[in-house]
């Protein structure tokens, strides 16, 4: 079973002499998709904010049906 994955991006935004921590979370249908997205976006954020982080975490929410699939009609026929 596959579960939704959360990509959390954390970075520092500076305005004048004040700095703020910003966090964004985006959900993906599975961990591999989240990892691909992280690999694509993190270098862009890192170039702007050296104090940044990207992390994919699996949630407890299934992204696919928990019901079993139907058996094929031609199972066992040769």
mmCIF file of the C-alpha atoms, coordinates in Angstrom:
data_MODEL
# 
_entry.id   MODEL 
# 
loop_
_atom_site.group_PDB 
_atom_site.id 
_atom_site.type_symbol 
_atom_site.label_atom_id 
_atom_site.label_alt_id 
_atom_site.label_comp_id 
_atom_site.label_asym_id 
_atom_site.label_entity_id 
_atom_site.label_seq_id 
_atom_site.pdbx_PDB_ins_code 
_atom_site.Cartn_x 
_atom_site.Cartn_y 
_atom_site.Cartn_z 
_atom_site.occupancy 
_atom_site.B_iso_or_equiv 
_atom_site.pdbx_formal_charge 
_atom_site.auth_seq_id 
_atom_site.auth_comp_id 
_atom_site.auth_asym_id 
_atom_site.auth_atom_id 
_atom_site.pdbx_PDB_model_num 
ATOM 1  C CA . UNK A 1 1  ? 0.000   0.000   0.000   1.00 0.00 ? 1  UNK A CA 1 
ATOM 2  C CA . UNK A 1 2  ? 1.218   3.495   -0.741  1.00 0.00 ? 2  UNK A CA 1 
ATOM 3  C CA . UNK A 1 3  ? 0.789   6.514   1.511   1.00 0.00 ? 3  UNK A CA 1 
ATOM 4  C CA . UNK A 1 4  ? 0.766   10.253  0.912   1.00 0.00 ? 4  UNK A CA 1 
ATOM 5  C CA . UNK A 1 5  ? 4.143   11.903  1.489   1.00 0.00 ? 5  UNK A CA 1 
ATOM 6  C CA . UNK A 1 6  ? 4.668   15.441  2.770   1.00 0.00 ? 6  UNK A CA 1 
ATOM 7  C CA . UNK A 1 7  ? 7.524   17.544  1.403   1.00 0.00 ? 7  UNK A CA 1 
ATOM 8  C CA . UNK A 1 8  ? 8.362   20.147  4.030   1.00 0.00 ? 8  UNK A CA 1 
ATOM 9  C CA . UNK A 1 9  ? 10.562  23.070  2.993   1.00 0.00 ? 9  UNK A CA 1 
ATOM 10 C CA . UNK A 1 10 ? 11.991  25.286  5.721   1.00 0.00 ? 10 UNK A CA 1 
ATOM 11 C CA . UNK A 1 11 ? 14.038  28.390  5.001   1.00 0.00 ? 11 UNK A CA 1 
ATOM 12 C CA . UNK A 1 12 ? 14.953  31.799  6.418   1.00 0.00 ? 12 UNK A CA 1 
ATOM 13 C CA . UNK A 1 13 ? 13.521  34.970  4.876   1.00 0.00 ? 13 UNK A CA 1 
ATOM 14 C CA . UNK A 1 14 ? 15.296  38.218  5.757   1.00 0.00 ? 14 UNK A CA 1 
ATOM 15 C CA . UNK A 1 15 ? 13.699  41.642  5.527   1.00 0.00 ? 15 UNK A CA 1 
ATOM 16 C CA . UNK A 1 16 ? 16.084  44.394  6.556   1.00 0.00 ? 16 UNK A CA 1 
ATOM 17 C CA . UNK A 1 17 ? 17.529  43.331  9.909   1.00 0.00 ? 17 UNK A CA 1 
ATOM 18 C CA . UNK A 1 18 ? 14.663  40.966  10.756  1.00 0.00 ? 18 UNK A CA 1 
ATOM 19 C CA . UNK A 1 19 ? 14.693  37.281  9.823   1.00 0.00 ? 19 UNK A CA 1 
ATOM 20 C CA . UNK A 1 20 ? 11.686  34.992  9.669   1.00 0.00 ? 20 UNK A CA 1 
ATOM 21 C CA . UNK A 1 21 ? 11.505  31.222  9.408   1.00 0.00 ? 21 UNK A CA 1 
ATOM 22 C CA . UNK A 1 22 ? 9.176   30.175  6.589   1.00 0.00 ? 22 UNK A CA 1 
ATOM 23 C CA . UNK A 1 23 ? 7.790   26.673  6.203   1.00 0.00 ? 23 UNK A CA 1 
ATOM 24 C CA . UNK A 1 24 ? 5.872   25.225  3.256   1.00 0.00 ? 24 UNK A CA 1 
ATOM 25 C CA . UNK A 1 25 ? 4.370   21.752  2.978   1.00 0.00 ? 25 UNK A CA 1 
ATOM 26 C CA . UNK A 1 26 ? 3.252   20.067  -0.238  1.00 0.00 ? 26 UNK A CA 1 
ATOM 27 C CA . UNK A 1 27 ? 1.698   16.585  -0.394  1.00 0.00 ? 27 UNK A CA 1 
ATOM 28 C CA . UNK A 1 28 ? 2.543   13.919  -2.986  1.00 0.00 ? 28 UNK A CA 1 
ATOM 29 C CA . UNK A 1 29 ? 0.964   10.540  -3.745  1.00 0.00 ? 29 UNK A CA 1 
ATOM 30 C CA . UNK A 1 30 ? 4.041   8.560   -2.635  1.00 0.00 ? 30 UNK A CA 1 
ATOM 31 C CA . UNK A 1 31 ? 7.620   8.870   -1.366  1.00 0.00 ? 31 UNK A CA 1 
ATOM 32 C CA . UNK A 1 32 ? 9.360   8.452   -4.765  1.00 0.00 ? 32 UNK A CA 1 
ATOM 33 C CA . UNK A 1 33 ? 7.327   11.327  -6.243  1.00 0.00 ? 33 UNK A CA 1 
ATOM 34 C CA . UNK A 1 34 ? 8.109   13.462  -3.197  1.00 0.00 ? 34 UNK A CA 1 
ATOM 35 C CA . UNK A 1 35 ? 11.835  12.734  -3.541  1.00 0.00 ? 35 UNK A CA 1 
ATOM 36 C CA . UNK A 1 36 ? 11.836  13.742  -7.211  1.00 0.00 ? 36 UNK A CA 1 
ATOM 37 C CA . UNK A 1 37 ? 10.101  17.019  -6.334  1.00 0.00 ? 37 UNK A CA 1 
ATOM 38 C CA . UNK A 1 38 ? 12.538  17.661  -3.484  1.00 0.00 ? 38 UNK A CA 1 
ATOM 39 C CA . UNK A 1 39 ? 15.530  17.071  -5.758  1.00 0.00 ? 39 UNK A CA 1 
ATOM 40 C CA . UNK A 1 40 ? 14.083  19.557  -8.260  1.00 0.00 ? 40 UNK A CA 1 
ATOM 41 C CA . UNK A 1 41 ? 13.115  22.410  -5.910  1.00 0.00 ? 41 UNK A CA 1 
ATOM 42 C CA . UNK A 1 42 ? 15.670  22.271  -3.110  1.00 0.00 ? 42 UNK A CA 1 
ATOM 43 C CA . UNK A 1 43 ? 18.676  23.526  -5.142  1.00 0.00 ? 43 UNK A CA 1 
ATOM 44 C CA . UNK A 1 44 ? 16.625  26.607  -6.090  1.00 0.00 ? 44 UNK A CA 1 
ATOM 45 C CA . UNK A 1 45 ? 15.815  27.343  -2.444  1.00 0.00 ? 45 UNK A CA 1 
ATOM 46 C CA . UNK A 1 46 ? 19.353  26.572  -1.280  1.00 0.00 ? 46 UNK A CA 1 
ATOM 47 C CA . UNK A 1 47 ? 20.752  29.118  -3.748  1.00 0.00 ? 47 UNK A CA 1 
ATOM 48 C CA . UNK A 1 48 ? 18.642  31.820  -2.061  1.00 0.00 ? 48 UNK A CA 1 
ATOM 49 C CA . UNK A 1 49 ? 18.818  30.665  1.563   1.00 0.00 ? 49 UNK A CA 1 
ATOM 50 C CA . UNK A 1 50 ? 21.786  28.722  2.920   1.00 0.00 ? 50 UNK A CA 1 
ATOM 51 C CA . UNK A 1 51 ? 19.833  28.072  6.140   1.00 0.00 ? 51 UNK A CA 1 
ATOM 52 C CA . UNK A 1 52 ? 17.241  25.855  4.498   1.00 0.00 ? 52 UNK A CA 1 
ATOM 53 C CA . UNK A 1 53 ? 16.015  22.290  4.628   1.00 0.00 ? 53 UNK A CA 1 
ATOM 54 C CA . UNK A 1 54 ? 13.833  19.959  2.556   1.00 0.00 ? 54 UNK A CA 1 
ATOM 55 C CA . UNK A 1 55 ? 12.437  16.715  3.929   1.00 0.00 ? 55 UNK A CA 1 
ATOM 56 C CA . UNK A 1 56 ? 9.953   14.098  2.709   1.00 0.00 ? 56 UNK A CA 1 
ATOM 57 C CA . UNK A 1 57 ? 7.943   12.291  5.372   1.00 0.00 ? 57 UNK A CA 1 
ATOM 58 C CA . UNK A 1 58 ? 5.427   9.501   4.857   1.00 0.00 ? 58 UNK A CA 1 
ATOM 59 C CA . UNK A 1 59 ? 2.004   10.199  6.309   1.00 0.00 ? 59 UNK A CA 1 
ATOM 60 C CA . UNK A 1 60 ? -0.435  7.661   7.748   1.00 0.00 ? 60 UNK A CA 1 
ATOM 61 C CA . UNK A 1 61 ? -3.018  8.481   5.064   1.00 0.00 ? 61 UNK A CA 1 
ATOM 62 C CA . UNK A 1 62 ? -3.229  5.873   2.259   1.00 0.00 ? 62 UNK A CA 1 
ATOM 63 C CA . UNK A 1 63 ? -3.049  7.313   -1.251  1.00 0.00 ? 63 UNK A CA 1 
ATOM 64 C CA . UNK A 1 64 ? -4.443  4.198   -2.901  1.00 0.00 ? 64 UNK A CA 1 
ATOM 65 C CA . UNK A 1 65 ? -7.519  2.134   -2.231  1.00 0.00 ? 65 UNK A CA 1 
ATOM 66 C CA . UNK A 1 66 ? -7.328  -0.278  0.676   1.00 0.00 ? 66 UNK A CA 1 
ATOM 67 C CA . UNK A 1 67 ? -9.816  -2.593  -1.054  1.00 0.00 ? 67 UNK A CA 1 
ATOM 68 C CA . UNK A 1 68 ? -8.433  -5.722  -2.717  1.00 0.00 ? 68 UNK A CA 1 
ATOM 69 C CA . UNK A 1 69 ? -8.430  -5.788  -6.512  1.00 0.00 ? 69 UNK A CA 1 
ATOM 70 C CA . UNK A 1 70 ? -10.818 -8.049  -8.395  1.00 0.00 ? 70 UNK A CA 1 
ATOM 71 C CA . UNK A 1 71 ? -9.504  -11.378 -9.577  1.00 0.00 ? 71 UNK A CA 1 
ATOM 72 C CA . UNK A 1 72 ? -9.067  -11.497 -13.384 1.00 0.00 ? 72 UNK A CA 1 
ATOM 73 C CA . UNK A 1 73 ? -11.790 -13.444 -15.239 1.00 0.00 ? 73 UNK A CA 1 
ATOM 74 C CA . UNK A 1 74 ? -9.265  -15.610 -17.096 1.00 0.00 ? 74 UNK A CA 1 
ATOM 75 C CA . UNK A 1 75 ? -7.346  -16.725 -13.990 1.00 0.00 ? 75 UNK A CA 1 
ATOM 76 C CA . UNK A 1 76 ? -6.449  -20.396 -14.232 1.00 0.00 ? 76 UNK A CA 1 
ATOM 77 C CA . UNK A 1 77 ? -7.449  -20.753 -17.892 1.00 0.00 ? 77 UNK A CA 1 
ATOM 78 C CA . UNK A 1 78 ? -4.869  -22.042 -20.328 1.00 0.00 ? 78 UNK A CA 1 
# 
